[in-house]
């Protein structure tokens, strides 16, 4: 059972306001550099493509997919690298021939 507190009500109201007032996704500007963030878990891959709008970073699109059973057996570094490869292939029409920043939380891949 969920206990609905004043803090939960405030958080819910803030979320409603954010979703209703500000654009959630930004239209891409192909004259600006893209930012690609990727991550992997034991069961899936995720990515966010974003750009800077003024001083703030705004998302353009979100991607995710479930790992195949054989991919779930990969080592962490392999799953994280798979997330980068998959996101770059999926978003190739946005990224091909353009400079972009790749962001990963996995230290062994930060040299990319």
N, C-alpha and C positions, 0 to 999 in steps of 0.2 A: 504494500500500500504506500502511496506517495503522500508525504506530508507537504502541503502547499503552504509555504511561509510567505511573509512579507517580502523577503529577499527574492524568493522564486517569482513572486508576482512582479516585482520590479524588473528582474531579468527578462521575464516574458514580455513586459511592456516595452523595454528597450529593444528587444529583438524585433517586435512588431513594428516599431518606429523605424528602425534601420532598414527593414525589408520594404516598407511602404514608401519611404521618403527618398532615399538615395537609390540611384541605379545600382543594381547588384553586379551587373556585368558591364564592362566598358567595351565600346566598339574598337576594334584594332586600328591603330594609326601606323601605316606601313612606312612612315617617315621616321618613326621612333624605334629605339632598340627594344626588343622583347626580353622578358625575364622568364625562364623556364625553371620551375621547381619540381623536383621529383622525389618520390619516396616509395618504399616497399615494406610490406609486412610479411607475416608468415602465410597470409592467404590472398593478398592482392597487391596491385600496383596503383599508384596515383600520381597525378601531375596537375600543375596549375600554370597556365600561361597568363602573364600579366605585363603591364607597362606602367611607367611612371606618368602620373597626371598631376603636374605641379610638383608638390613635395610628397605626395602620397602614391603608394603603389596600389593599382586597381586590377582586379582579375578580369581577364577577357573570356577565359573558358576553363572548365574543370574536366579532367578525364580520370577514369578509373576502370579497372578490370580485375576479374578474379584470376588467380594463378591456376594453371593446369596442375593436376596431381603430380606430374613429373617435375614441374617448376617449383612446387612447394618443398621439394627435397634439395633444392639448390642451397649453397652456403649463403650467408647474409650478403657478402660482397657481390656474389653473382646475381642475387635478386635485385640489389640496388643498381647494379650495372644494367640489368635487364629493364628496369624502370626507365633509365635514361635512354636506352636504345629504343624501347617501345614508344616513349613519348616523342622522341625526335623523329621517328618514322611516321607516327600518326600525325604530327604537326608539321610535316615537311613543307607543306604549302605556305605556312607562315614563316618558317625558319630558313628555307633554302636560299642561299645567296645573301643572307643578311647576318649582321653581327647580333649575337644575343648572349645573355648571361645565363649560365647554367648554375643552379643552386641545388646542392645535395647536402644532407646532414651526415653523410657517410665519409669519414675522413680519408680512407684509402682512395676514394674516387675524386677528391678535390683537386687533383693535379690535372684533370681533364680540361 
